[in-house]
Amino acid sequence: MKLITDLFLTAFYTVFVSNLVLGSGFGISEAIRVSTKPGSFGRFAVMISGFSVATSVLCSLIDSLPFASKFNYALRALLYGLVLAAVYIVVALAAKLVFKATDKFMSTLGIAALNTLVFAVPYINNSAAYSFAGCVGSGIGAGIAFVVAAILINNGSKFIEENEEIPEAFKGRPAMFFYVAMISLAFAGFSDKNIFG
Amino acid sequence: MSSKPSFRDVFLKGAVIFNPVLVQLVGLCPVVAASTTLQGAFTLSIIACVELIAICVLASALMKDIPRWIRVPLYFIFGLVLICPVLWYLETKTLMNLSLGMKIYIPLIAINSVVAVHCEQFAVKNSVRLAFYDAAAVGLGASGVFLIAGALREILGSSSIGGIPLNLPVTFSGMLLPFGCLVLLGFMAAALRAFVLKRYPEFAEISETEKEEEPKEEIKEKERNLAEEPTAAEPVAVDIGFEIPEIVPEEQPSEEDIKVRTESEIDEFFKSLGIDLSEKGDEQ
């Protein structure tokens, strides 16, 4: 029961309280770019969750080694990075050789696997000292957080495009930045961060 | 792009007109999350710049024949191999007191989308020399944004610059959050857009790459809608210089006439063959 509670609480925290994309800025470039393709949201959610969970679990196994506490950040970064790269290469090879995946699918797989969000999850797990279930929960939460961010950005960008009252210099990217800033501010409110002072 | 772009073209487009952070929206993570001080932004920009140049040159020189799905993780691994020793050096051999955030964000530069995007879009399609120019230009463009954002965030959020206190009467700690940086980036992107609109208007709309890359799903949906929607033939008044006379249709034969004529023609046809249909019908 504790495992399930840990898993759900961590996932909930990762998505809503401290949204890793909008609240911390991980994978925000990819979320903005993917937000223009609503048809791919489900695929990205599954892929990012899968890669995050696999990487987090393997990295938590490395962290559980008796001498792991002596690792400095540079060595930890190298190990986590190699784990992520290995997970991606195994999945990509399986997709390419076994399932004969298309180039488009492989491109999506690359974006979903190799981004700052997936790479940051093991660090967050390590610094927050999450349990095994917590690591799985934060991995799942990362995928959901990404899609929540992409959906919110997608909805706002439609209004921005339709709004004729935006001054010429602020049309497009600048308006998008302000809109994402407002959503980010909303998530900062959830996490009880101080804005003034 | 012409076959042999000049250094000026590559630099102007890479650093200013198509600025990686403000226009292409790549590499936002380090600037949004980590560049909260000028010193941090300087460290990140130097590392990002060197890494980008090294990997773009490497990609252009050695990786052109490797499939894309293998190239992308290679950029990441090479990035890690370059960055981890730097982080180790900063962590252990210098007196630079790196924050926990910086220790996490410096390795994240290895997986930065700027590297993958520029290696794939430019480096693997061009010569080593041009890849170097492009990477240098893009790196400088990104570094400029990192430094401006870092300095402004430190001034407004911490009331200091480069660690020197400014003792401003008001501080706005929201600037240290991603929200504050995104607002700053919005103003910087607007200033850049105003400059491009004034000096290089031909690039103002091209830089909106997302409009070019319209999702295929949306195009298909539009095509489906067009096929399903009945086209409303609205009258359009066009002056062509003369009047078209009204066309009066000829009087058409009624259905009864057609039926009678057809039946008699069939009877005649069969009679010519020696068959009398009326007699057979009577017999039945």
Interface residues (C-beta under 8 A of the other chain):
Chain A: L22 G23 S24 G25 F26 G27 I28 S29 E30 I32 R33 T36 K37 P38 G39 N72 Y73 A74 L75 A77 L78 Y80 G81 L82 L84 A85 Y88 I89 A92 K96 D103 M106 S107 L109 G110 L114 N115 T116 F119 A120 Y123 S127 E168 A169 F170 K171 G172 R173 P174 A175 M176 F177 F178 V180 A181 M182 S184 L185 A188 K193 N194 I195 F196 G197
Chain B: L22 V23 L25 V26 G27 L28 C29 V32 A33 R68 W69 I70 V72 P73 F76 I77 L80 I83 C84 P85 L87 W88 E91 T92 L100 K103 I104 I106 P107 L108 A110 I111 N112 S113 A116 T171 F172 S173 G174 L177 P178 F179 G180 C181 L182 V183 L185 G186 F187 A189 A190 A191 R193 A194 L197 E208 E210 E213 P215 E217
